Amino acid sequence: MAHALSSQESYNPNHLLDVLLGKMQLKNDAALSRLLEVAPPVISKIRHHRLPVGASLLIRMHEVTGMSIRDLRDLMGDRRTKYRLSDAQGRPKPEDRPVEKKAEPGIAAH
């Protein structure tokens, strides 16, 4: 269990946001939110650990800074080399699956 705590303690999205502010020569989080094209509360929630830095935001950070995704992840302390996907991801929803048609009563199936 100590390993999970240490990785959680090293996760620091504030460091990433602060580096972006400096690199892009921005005055504050509001300017950063405009640059990244996200609502200002998104940056605040990330700073207060109420919202993770999602893949789409990471990609946007890459686009505006030219920094690699790996470097951006390193700045926030995300050192994972692999990601686990849930079993449900990529699986069609029940309503999207083809439904087998049953023969109606009185009609012979050939």
Secondary structure, DSSP 8 states (H G I E B T S, - for coil): -HHHHHHHHH--HHHHHHHHHHHTT-SSHHHHHHHHT--HHHHHHHHTTSS---HHHHHHHHHHH---HHHHHHHTT---S-----TTTTS--GGGS-------TTS---
